[in-house]
Amino acid sequence: MGFKVWNIEKFKETARRAAAEGIVMLKNDNNALPLADKSSIAVFGRSQMNYYKSGTGSGGMVNVDYVVGIYEALLDSKKYKLNKKVREAYEKFVEENPFDVGEGWASEPWFQKEMPLTDKLVKDAAKESDTAIFIVGRTAGEDQDSKNEPGSILLTDTEKDAIKKLTGAFKKTVVLLNVGNIIDMRWVKELDPSAVLYVWQGGQEGGNAVLDVLSGKVNPSGRLSDTIAEKIEDYPSTENFGSDKENLQCEDIYVGYRYFETFAKDKVLYPFGFGLSYTDFDISCNAASYDKSSGIKLEIEVENTGSVAGKEVAQVYVQAPQGKLGKPLRVLAGFAKTDILKAGEKQVIDFDIPKYWFSSYDDSGLAGHKSSYVLEKGEYKVFAGANVREAKEVFTFEVAKTEVIAKCEEALAPVRKFKRIRPEEACGLFATTYEDVPVRTLDPNKKRDKNLPKALAYTGDKGYKLKDVADKKVSMDKFLAQISDADLCAMMRGEGMCSPKVTPGVAGAFGGVTDNLVKLGIPVAGCSDGPSGIRMDCGTHAFSLPNGTCLACTFDESINEELFTWEALDLRKNRIDALLGPGMNIHRSPLNGRNFEYFSEDPILTGKMVSAQLRGMHKYDVTGVIKHFAGNTQEFNRHHVNSVASERALREIYLKGFEIAVKEGNARAIMSTYGPVNGIYTSSSYDLLTTILRGEWGFDGIVMTDWWAMGNDFADQKGSYHNVAAQVRAQNDLNMVNASAADNSNNDNLDSQLKLKNLTRGELVRSADNICRFLLKAPVYKHMLGEESELDKELKEAISSEDADLLDLNELVVEKDVTEIDPSLLSCEKGKSTNFVLTTPKRCQLKLEMVVKTEGQPKMAQVPMSIFQDNNLIRTVTLTGMDTEYQTIEVELNPSFSFNFYVKFYFGQAGMVFKSIKLIKTKDLEKMFARE
Ligand code: BGC
């Protein structure tokens, strides 16, 4: 089809390139790779049968047209002779041990039973094939973390035994890690395979990306976005990870390489930024200078000194003087990937590094400037090279007098006393010592009360529409003055999941969620998970992207931007305004269950990558809801566990990536986390969402909660799902998600707090202003006005007929005990399907009761009808041509926990005739969900 902008082939090609660029090669003895054409290969590991395109949960539920696994890619390339017997053995094994999908949300096991290898299978395979490939597979997801156990971050005995047998029998053994996040790597030394590569979870084109690297079409240029230490106990976070109550971040700013390079170099197996190539590079510095006003300038030259073309990542680190505050010995201050350099070719890269990025936050006042970013006096060293360990000193400069780079206000400081580590120098080496963490001296509630926003008095309807604001006929203030308190409260309530007001199957709807708001010309925007592509629970297909860790390991902003330009078009195609992602929390511990969605242990790398992705999305007016702001470093008990961190660690590590995304990526939307930081739920943290985010960083977009999040009013007060007033007061504009905003279905406290004067109209108006300004920039604004651009028209054409069917839904509200479905709505012809979106204002269980017969069919004809709920087959009912009398068929549906869900009737053959279809309530499930 002759589309001008949309080009699915280019999207695929970009995703494939991005996934390949993220692959990190850790070992390649005797040039085991690339594989020569026609090599004979035996592929082991059950993940050859179920390539993990992404993790599970909201970050992975993209319905796709296809997934290219590693085996399929190798096979389809026709470059290699693949061992059939080994493949057959796995086929049989998987038939007998099918993939365990678990039951319900977040229950898919993160590891599937592996096939033990017999000596005979290995020996026979080694006679036929030169190379063994072993694929290790792991997934991960929400609500739980990885464990220091076999099948999680450790290899199982079966996996180890398999690799051992393979290395003993084959000339070459290549281990591919199809995992979301780094795992324990001690086995590499023990089992000594020829090559080891992290291929991550590369999205639906992931297998092709692996093929490109194995074949040498792409020279690996991925670099580790995390430090791989010997064992999990070596990470300083491990001691304070996994509690169900509070995690003290005693390691403070010494996260990842900042810790290891300062205190424990010998514990590192693979340093941050490390990754091998099929060629060699030399990185040198041609020129360097420091300017008091603009910061560090460097001219770095990268030369390909090997024999094949490839890309290198030049990395720049700064070592600030220890001063009074103590500093890590290395802080990433810049990085850049070269173009493809031919053998012998050179490229010069200019770095401009502002002082702010290597300044330190003085939360104690020890450096003499409490609550300020400072450059302490002393010698600064600049290093450049291929990774944090190899980077060589290229330049030093002196700061004569401690300098204040930015003056802030104490915000988000801990209320609880604890100790943090800091370096103590002796004979040029650094040991850990402990100091008291400065605690909060300013009460955020007092700041809030001092800065209450004012709003115009309520005027009632003056006939202004949101368009009049856009057309500059009326000010936003006057427009908002027309809205009653009750309608303002409703605007703070996002709806979902799967609201029929927006694209079917997406997670949330916000803006004009009630009739009154619609009358004011406020459009209703849709947002969907994210981040690995669009999740539409009714089954609509979308494109699935490589995971966050893989994209971070590209160390390449341009490929991230390009990829998300395509993602933007996928969003536009599906009429979605915002993707719930990128997820950008810091990999504090390799154990966090959602690390696969997140990027790195380093905030600058994270922030730059996210900014690039946002730039890509902004090209077509959609955006990303960057999440989870902030400090979600553990999934276990994530609604409750308190992250206790110093203000310095928050600002230098956990908030920094978000800061870059706001300042450089022009982020327009943010999702707060479920849990508290320093006692206050992030969704109701005035310091986080107002003092820092909006006040210091100048963010002027929207903040939404995570789905069904709590709020509290002061540190260590128990969180409540109803305390939405606390969220709005903090400037968390949208409480996600409600079944009905108009009916206040979550029973929030907005109206009551307003009456009690604990919440002001000004605060509601301020959030309404944030929401309306966001909506004016979103594609839905023009859609609401009926304006259809050439791009919209083109993208409509690009929707497959199957997906178009899903977009065309019959809406049905199931309120009564018995709800009739009009049978004439069903298309019962062969191959046709009819879709319904059912809204159950109260959670309940339903059954379908259908009175049905066949008509006009030969006696032996089979007439099947399949019923799907949210894209899962519930039952196939088959009548025959003999069933000409009406009969009653009952089909029990799955419990409806989320208010909206989809039912699809699919007819494999024509001939069914319905007399009636009823939805009957069989159980009330509301009580199960009563929230505090
Ligand atoms: C996740 C979010 C996600 C939301 C909507 C939550 O469970 O934490 O990241 O966007 O669900 O699916």
Boltz pocket constraint, residues with backbone or C-beta under 6 A from the ligand:
constraints:
  - pocket:
      binder: B
      contacts: [[A, 58], [A, 142], [A, 507], [A, 529], [A, 530], [A, 580], [A, 627], [A, 706], [A, 707]]
      max_distance: 6.0
